[in-house]
């Protein structure tokens, strides 16, 4: 009888969990692996994109894709609101902190797309100044005015009794509107009027005089 019990104890020792010690061995096993889930799936931006020169609409889209929010302000001294984001361009870019645990914010100084950027944020728009073209030929005056990008340069006869030919490039400018030295705002919407005299005739003292009175 003693031999049988000893043999039975030997057999039970060959199986894990056998006998009375099984419960304690399960408690001593390795702990389950833990998985930590990030509270936010939004990646942290590495650095702001360069947005100067872009339209505000495109700048906002590019900044958002890079992990930034955007606020904007009028970069000129006019303090206008940007209600049409497609009509503004970025002149200046800076950081504006972070919104309550959210994404970092970029502050963009913008002007209308047709305007030149001021020299400093909040400064005056450096609109071009009307050059003097009186005394030039119409062809030369057109070249001089080209960089200002006027909507149109309109030739007119300086004499009421002289009709302009089809080609007026060799005719000379006697009067101009706008006058020289005037600041020209939004030249892309403006028209320059140049009153011309024939190459072989002097300029009149006043516009629309007669070249041949009574003729």
C-alpha positions as CSV (number, residue, x, y, z in Angstrom):
1,X,0.0,0.0,0.0
2,X,2.8,2.4,0.8
3,X,4.5,1.6,-2.5
4,X,1.3,2.4,-4.5
5,X,0.8,5.8,-2.9
6,X,4.5,6.7,-3.5
7,X,4.1,5.8,-7.2
8,X,0.9,7.8,-7.5
9,X,2.7,10.9,-6.1
10,X,5.5,10.5,-8.6
11,X,3.1,10.4,-11.5
12,X,1.2,13.5,-10.4
13,X,4.5,15.4,-10.1
14,X,5.1,14.9,-13.8
15,X,2.0,17.1,-14.8
16,X,2.0,21.0,-14.3
17,X,-0.9,22.0,-12.1
18,X,-1.1,18.7,-10.6
19,X,-1.5,18.4,-6.8
20,X,-2.3,21.2,-4.5
21,X,0.5,23.6,-5.7
22,X,-1.2,24.3,-9.1
23,X,-3.0,27.5,-8.0
24,X,0.1,29.2,-6.7
25,X,2.1,28.3,-9.8
26,X,-0.6,30.1,-12.1
27,X,-0.4,33.3,-10.0
28,X,3.4,33.4,-10.5
29,X,3.2,33.3,-14.3
30,X,4.4,36.3,-16.4
31,X,2.1,39.4,-16.5
32,X,0.1,40.1,-19.7
33,X,1.6,42.6,-22.1
34,X,0.1,46.2,-21.8
35,X,-0.7,48.4,-24.9
36,X,-0.6,52.2,-24.5
37,X,-2.9,54.1,-27.0
38,X,-2.1,57.7,-27.7
39,X,-4.7,60.2,-26.7
40,X,-4.3,62.0,-30.0
41,X,-3.7,60.6,-33.5
42,X,-2.7,64.1,-34.8
43,X,1.0,64.3,-35.6
44,X,3.1,67.1,-34.2
45,X,4.3,69.4,-37.0
46,X,8.0,69.6,-37.4
47,X,8.1,73.1,-38.7
48,X,5.9,75.7,-40.5
49,X,5.8,75.8,-44.3
50,X,6.9,79.0,-46.1
51,X,3.6,80.7,-47.1
52,X,4.8,84.2,-48.2
53,X,3.8,85.0,-51.7
54,X,0.9,82.5,-51.8
55,X,-2.8,83.3,-52.0
56,X,-4.4,83.2,-48.6
57,X,-6.7,80.4,-49.6
58,X,-3.8,78.2,-50.7
59,X,-1.8,79.2,-47.7
60,X,-4.5,78.0,-45.3
61,X,-4.8,74.7,-47.1
62,X,-1.0,74.1,-47.0
63,X,-0.7,75.1,-43.4
64,X,-3.6,72.8,-42.3
65,X,-2.0,69.9,-44.2
66,X,1.3,70.6,-42.3
67,X,-0.5,70.6,-38.9
68,X,-1.0,74.3,-38.4
69,X,-4.0,76.6,-37.9
70,X,-4.0,80.1,-39.5
71,X,-5.2,83.5,-38.5
72,X,-4.7,86.5,-40.8
73,X,-4.7,90.3,-40.7
74,X,-4.4,93.2,-43.1
75,X,-0.7,93.8,-43.6
76,X,-1.3,97.4,-44.7
77,X,-2.5,100.4,-42.7
78,X,-6.1,99.8,-43.8
79,X,-7.2,97.1,-41.3
80,X,-9.5,95.5,-43.8
81,X,-11.2,92.1,-43.2
82,X,-10.3,89.1,-45.4
83,X,-13.8,87.9,-46.2
84,X,-12.7,86.5,-49.6
85,X,-9.6,84.4,-49.0
86,X,-9.0,83.9,-52.7
87,X,-8.4,87.7,-53.2
88,X,-5.5,88.1,-50.7
89,X,-1.9,87.1,-50.8
90,X,0.6,86.6,-48.0
91,X,3.3,89.2,-47.3
92,X,4.4,88.3,-43.8
93,X,4.3,85.2,-41.7
94,X,4.8,84.7,-37.9
95,X,3.9,82.4,-35.0
96,X,0.7,83.1,-32.9
97,X,1.1,80.5,-30.1
98,X,-1.1,77.5,-29.7
99,X,-4.9,77.2,-29.2
100,X,-5.8,75.5,-25.9
101,X,-4.0,72.2,-26.3
102,X,-4.7,72.2,-30.1
103,X,-2.5,72.8,-33.1
104,X,0.1,75.7,-33.3
105,X,-1.2,78.8,-35.1
106,X,0.4,80.9,-37.8
107,X,-0.4,84.6,-38.1
108,X,-0.3,85.8,-41.8
109,X,-0.1,89.4,-42.8
110,X,-1.9,89.8,-46.2
111,X,-2.8,92.4,-48.8
112,X,-5.1,92.3,-51.8
113,X,-3.5,90.2,-54.6
114,X,-3.3,93.2,-56.9
115,X,-1.4,95.3,-54.4
116,X,2.3,95.4,-53.7
117,X,3.4,94.3,-50.2
118,X,4.3,97.1,-47.8
119,X,7.9,97.4,-46.7
120,X,6.9,96.4,-43.1
121,X,3.9,94.7,-41.6
122,X,1.2,97.4,-41.0
123,X,2.8,99.9,-43.4
124,X,1.4,101.8,-46.3
125,X,0.9,100.1,-49.7
126,X,3.7,101.3,-52.0
127,X,1.5,102.1,-55.0
128,X,3.5,103.3,-58.1
129,X,3.9,106.9,-59.0
130,X,2.8,108.1,-62.5
131,X,5.9,108.8,-64.6
132,X,6.1,111.8,-66.9
133,X,5.7,110.7,-70.6
134,X,4.9,114.1,-72.2
135,X,7.3,114.7,-75.1
136,X,7.8,111.0,-75.7
137,X,6.4,109.2,-78.7
138,X,3.3,107.1,-78.0
139,X,5.4,103.9,-78.6
140,X,8.0,105.0,-76.1
141,X,5.4,106.1,-73.6
142,X,3.7,102.7,-73.8
143,X,7.0,101.0,-72.9
144,X,7.5,103.4,-70.0
145,X,4.0,102.7,-68.6
146,X,4.2,99.0,-69.1
147,X,5.6,98.0,-65.7
148,X,2.7,99.8,-64.0
149,X,0.3,97.3,-65.7
150,X,-2.5,99.8,-66.4
151,X,-5.7,98.2,-67.8
152,X,-5.4,100.4,-70.9
153,X,-3.4,103.2,-72.4
154,X,-5.8,105.2,-74.6
155,X,-4.5,107.5,-77.3
156,X,-6.5,110.7,-78.2
157,X,-5.8,113.5,-80.6
158,X,-4.6,116.7,-79.0
159,X,-6.3,118.6,-81.8
160,X,-10.0,118.7,-82.3
161,X,-9.6,118.9,-86.1
162,X,-7.0,116.1,-86.5
163,X,-8.0,112.4,-86.6
164,X,-5.7,109.8,-85.3
165,X,-4.3,107.3,-87.8
166,X,-4.4,103.6,-87.4
167,X,-0.8,103.5,-86.1
168,X,0.1,106.2,-83.6
169,X,3.4,105.0,-82.3
170,X,5.5,107.8,-83.9
171,X,3.0,110.5,-82.6
172,X,4.2,112.6,-79.6
173,X,2.5,112.9,-76.3
174,X,1.4,116.5,-75.5
175,X,-0.9,115.8,-72.4
176,X,-1.3,113.0,-70.0
177,X,-3.9,111.9,-67.5
178,X,-3.0,110.9,-64.7
179,X,-0.5,113.7,-64.3
180,X,3.1,113.0,-63.5
181,X,3.9,112.3,-59.8
182,X,0.4,111.2,-58.9
183,X,0.1,108.0,-56.8
184,X,-1.8,105.4,-58.8
185,X,-3.8,103.0,-56.8
186,X,-4.9,99.8,-58.4
187,X,-3.5,100.6,-61.9
188,X,-4.8,97.3,-63.2
189,X,-8.3,98.8,-63.1
190,X,-7.2,102.3,-64.5
191,X,-6.8,103.8,-67.9
192,X,-4.2,106.3,-69.0
193,X,-5.2,109.0,-71.5
194,X,-2.5,110.4,-73.7
195,X,-3.3,113.2,-76.1
196,X,-1.1,113.2,-79.2
197,X,0.1,115.5,-81.9
198,X,1.4,114.5,-85.3
199,X,5.2,114.1,-85.6
200,X,5.4,117.2,-87.8
201,X,3.2,119.5,-85.7
202,X,3.8,121.3,-82.4
203,X,1.7,120.5,-79.3
204,X,-1.2,122.9,-78.7
205,X,-1.3,125.2,-75.7
206,X,-4.4,123.4,-74.5
207,X,-6.1,120.1,-75.4
208,X,-8.6,120.0,-78.3
209,X,-7.4,123.2,-79.9
210,X,-7.5,123.5,-83.7
211,X,-4.4,122.9,-85.6
212,X,-5.7,124.8,-88.6
213,X,-8.3,127.3,-87.3
214,X,-10.9,128.1,-89.9
215,X,-9.4,125.6,-92.3
